[in-house]
Amino acid sequence: MSIKKARAALSRSVFTGISGNHLDRLVAELAEPFGAAREGRLHRRHGERDRHRWPGAGAPETLTLRDRLLVTLAWLRLAMPHEALALLYGVDRSTVSTAVRQIRPPLANRGFATPSGQRLHTLADVLAYAAAEGLTVRLDGTEIQVRRPKANRPGRRVFVSGKKKQNTIKATVASDAHGRPLWAGAIRPGRQHDQTAVRTEGIDDLLDAYPGVQYLVDDGYRGLARPTTKTEKDAPPNEIAAYEAVRKAQSSQRIPAEHAIAAIKWWRTLQRFTGRRDALPETIRAVTSLASDRAATR
């Protein structure tokens, strides 16, 4: 298959997960940070010396910025093997792997979109935005299955999730009442409890800094808020009925957090991540950024 046909095929939303207009906007948005990163790599490679040729001189690039973005989106959306993408473009697998490594950072650093057009980069930005807009922030955790570390490697058991009974990495996602992902972070090994991960990141102190912002959490974050207290098994029927009514109301209010996580897990790389675990945090932010673009238009 020619590069022209491969580009036309991969441009379809079934491969990229985004529309054609969204793809065009991404190419224009990433042109400047991608070019700056490329110039920085060349500057370091040449021993911190100034370039001797004008940009664009020399042999043409094997993959253009649009092609690099397409293979990265196809990998994020469908977890397509790099070998398969390389076959479509008639290049070596390492060329596709390099393209993914180059495009993933600017995608991750874009921030998370909001309906107002403002992009949020940190949880402090989310809480400030929620305070200004009067939003209630939903916090919830999600686990992503990762490859099992090799035998006899230190810290091997730290990734074993007691809930999933698998090797996972856990991330905390913030969303609004409409299920729009606003932030993803506090990325920790799956063995660590949700509340511990949040406290380790200092999120509990940050929440105290914005007392006017309301937020909803589940029982996994007990201590940050006051979730519904579970009744005893031998409690009177009226207490059990009251507890179930309160729990159902709380769950209904928290459903948008599950919708935000579902929007992220729609991208197959975050259903089961087979790459290097140290690349997963950047991948999570890149996918959440793309998912927030789509959710912000709702």
C-alpha positions, 0 to 999 in steps of 0.5 A: 500500500502506498503512503497516500492510501495509508494516510487516507485509510488511517485518517478515518475516525474508526482508526483515529477516534476523532473527526477529520476537523479535529485532526486538522486542528490537532496538526495545526496545534502541534506544529509549533511544539513538535518543531521546537522539540525537533530543533532541540533534539538536533541541537543536542545531537550536534553538540550544542552547535548551531545548525549549518543548514536551513530547516527543510534542507537535506533528505525529506522526512519519511513521515510528515507531522500528520503521518506521525500523528495518524500512527500515534492516534491509531495506536492509542485508539486501537492499540495497533501493533507498530509492525502493522502500522509500519507495514501500511507506510512501508517503513521500519517498525522503529520509525513508527515507534519513534513517531509515537515517542515524539507525538505522545509528549505534546499530546500529553502537555495540551491540557484538558478542554472545557466548554468555555475554551479554557484548558486545564493542566493541573488539579489546582486549575480544575479546582479554580475553574470549579470555583469560578463556574460553581461546579461540583467535582467528581473524583474517582479512580480507575485501574489499567492492566499492565504487564507483569514485572519479571521474576525476582525483580524488586517491587514486583508485588507492588503492582498487584491490585487486591481488587482486580487480582491483576498487575495494574496501575491506578489513576485518579480522574476528575470530572464534572456533572456532565461526565467530562474528564477535567484532569487525570493524575495521581498515577500509582501502582495498583496495590496502593489504596485510592486514598493513599494515592491521593494523600501522597500526591498532596491532593487532600491539602489542595482540596482544603485550599478551595473550601468553596468547591464541592466534590463527590467521592466514593468510599475509597476516599473515606477521610477526604469526605464523609461518604455514607456510613454503612449500616450493620447487618442486624440493623433495623429494617428502617435504618437499612432502607434509609441507608439504601436510599442515601446510597442510591442518591449518592451513586446517582450523583457520582455516575458522571465520574464513571462516564468520564472514565468510560470515555477514557477507557474507550481508547484501547491502550488504556484497557490493557497497556502492553508498553513500558510502565514508565510511559503509561502516565504520559499516555493517560494524559494524552488520551484524557486530553483527546477525550476531553476535546470530544466531551467539551463539545457536548 
